[in-house]
Structures are given as structure tokens and as C-alpha cells.
Amino acid sequence: MRRKAKVFDLFTHAGFTLIEVMVTLTILGFILLIIFGAFRLGLSAWNRGESTKEEYQKIRVITQLISQQIKSVVPFKIKTKKAEGDYLAFEGKAHSLKFVSAFAMRAKQNEGFVYAIYEFKEGGEEGGRLVLYEQRALNRDFFAEEPREDLGVSILEGISNVRFEYYREEDPQNKKPEEWVEEWNAKDEKELPKALRMIITQKDGKGTGGEIPITILASLPAYQFEEVRTTPLGIGRRVMQGLAP
């Protein structure tokens, strides 16, 4: 018996006891759990960062296309038989914009002037969307018609708001100050605004409820123009005078 006790004592002193092994495994398990949790947290943050980066890249490309189309606005006159006479095809409101442009965003190749409508539509918890209607500008009073819903394309989604503002130069003769206005009716103004500002309020995508404003500021080179008629046949050409902002 003494010999067996000595062998057991020798074995326990030379190795680990069962309690020591259990404690070691428990600590090792906690360490592995912490490492695995940190790895998952880092991977999740990386995925969110990549998703946010792609979303911002998409917004940047779309806003560049919007800016290009707005800068390519043309002083297109709609011919009407009404007593009010012909008028410029441009109508700007706080949350919508109608104009004629030489740049077609949706067409793969240039098909002439296009009639574009930007309209912000409110949504639910997922946010609103910016819808683009685009069609060829024809020689008819298309401003009097409502756009077909099947022509609408959502170019931005999950946004909180879209606001348009229009720059008016100072007019001492009519006692109008220099200012940004929320509406611009070319029928009344008889001209295009010198510049246009579009403010898109985008959710930050981090789940914090924060919002990020994105501003598009575009000058309209065609805001001043004159019609020059040549030849006895009445064939006219329009000369646009682009002015720097």
C-alpha cells in the first residue's frame, strides 16, 4: 500500500491534477471565445464598411449624372395655340423639377433633346426615393400632360428628402433681390434660373438615425439666350450665351 501511495504521489507531482486541467481548459475556452468574437466583430465591421462604400460610390455616380443633365438644360420653347403664347419648358418646385436637356441619362446614345422630370416620393420607414421620368421632347405641349408611371425609374432609394432651390439674380428695375427661391416658373419669369441647387438628404446607413446632406450645385449656361432668325424662309437658329457661374 505504501508503494502504491508513493507511485500516486509521484504521478500527481510530475503532471497536473484534474482540477488544474479543468481550470486550464476553461481559461483556454474563454480566450478562444474572445478571439472568435473579436474576429466576428471585425468581419462584420468590414462588411458594413464595404456596403457603405459601395452605396456612397453609387450615389456619387448618380449625382454626377444628375449634375451633367441639369447643366445641359436647353431653353426649349413649347409652342402652344393658347393666348399666353409660347413659353420656356422649365418648371421648378421644392420637391420636383421639369426641364428639357441635351443629355439623356437613360438612353445609350444621344436621341436629341429629352424631357426630364425629377420627383421625390415619400416612403415609410425605409425612406423615400427619387424618381426620374425621361422621354423625347416633341413639338407639342408635353408640360400639360402627366408623366406615365411606367416610365418612372427610381434612381435613389432610402433617402429622407430631396429639395430643389433656384438662384435669382438681383433685378433693381423690378425691385427683386438676389436670392435662392424654392419655386421657379419660366412662364412667369420669362427666363431660366442662373443656377440650381439640389440637396439630397441621405441616411448614414449605420443604424444611428443620422442623416448626411449631399448638395449638387449646377450653373445653367443656357439661362440667357437670344433667338436669331436668318433667311427669308424663316429658318431660325438659337444662339445660347453661356455665362460662367
Secondary structure by P-SEA (a helix, b strand, c coil): caaaaaaaaaaaaacccaaaaaaaaaaaaaaaaaaaaaaaaaaaaaaaaaaaaaaaaaaaaaaaaaaaaaaaccbbbbbbcccccccccbbbccccccccccccccccccccbbbbbbbbbbbcccbbbbbbbbbcccccccccccccccccccccccccbbbbbbbbccccccccccccccccccccccccccbbbbbbbbbccccccbbbbbbbbbbccccbbbbbbcccccbbbbbbbbbcc
